[in-house]
């Protein structure tokens, strides 16, 4: 079930079935089957979440937003690592 949910969310984020299959280390056909089932299930109106619970659409949107923020944070971390290495090398040269 976790793989199915991951595959569905990854596809919502724009990943291809082949990319998802590689990421999850499963066959292309497995992911394609999960996607078909998810689309068939989602064709019917999904019940909204219970009291105080977000709907499925809200969860997918929030997940996509969090994934985007994570990618941005990872880019910032890479810049900070490069900056740290640069300044460390500059300090070493000045000694």
C-alpha positions, -999 to 999 in steps of 0.1 A, spaced: 0 0 0 28 24 8 43 18 -27 9 25 -42 6 58 -24 41 68 -32 36 60 -69 4 80 -70 20 110 -53 51 109 -75 29 108 -106 10 138 -92 44 155 -90 50 148 -127 72 117 -125 68 91 -153 58 56 -146 93 44 -156 109 69 -131 86 57 -103 93 21 -111 130 27 -108 127 48 -77 106 21 -59 126 -8 -75 95 -25 -89 84 -33 -124 70 -8 -148 39 -30 -151 33 -30 -114 33 8 -113 11 10 -144 -14 -12 -127 -14 9 -95 -19 40 -115 -48 25 -135 -65 14 -103 -59 48 -87 -74 66 -117 -104 43 -116 -109 48 -79 -105 86 -83 -130 87 -112 -158 84 -86 -161 114 -64 -140 108 -33 -156 115 0 -143 145 17 -123 139 49 -142 136 82 -145 165 106 -112 182 109 -95 159 84 -82 171 50 -96 157 18 -75 135 -5 -71 164 -29 -59 187 -1 -34 160 10 -20 156 -25 -17 194 -29 0 197 4 23 169 -4 33 185 -37 39 218 -19 61 201 7 80 182 -20 87 215 -38 98 231 -5 121 201 2 137 204 -33 143 241 -26 158 234 8 181 208 -7 193 234 -32 200 258 -4 219 232 15 241 225 -15 249 262 -19 257 265 18 280 234 15 298 250 -14 301 283 3 315 267 35 341 248 15 351 280 -4 355 301 27 373 273 45 398 271 17 402 309 17 409 309 54 435 281 50 453 300 23 454 332 44 472 314 72 
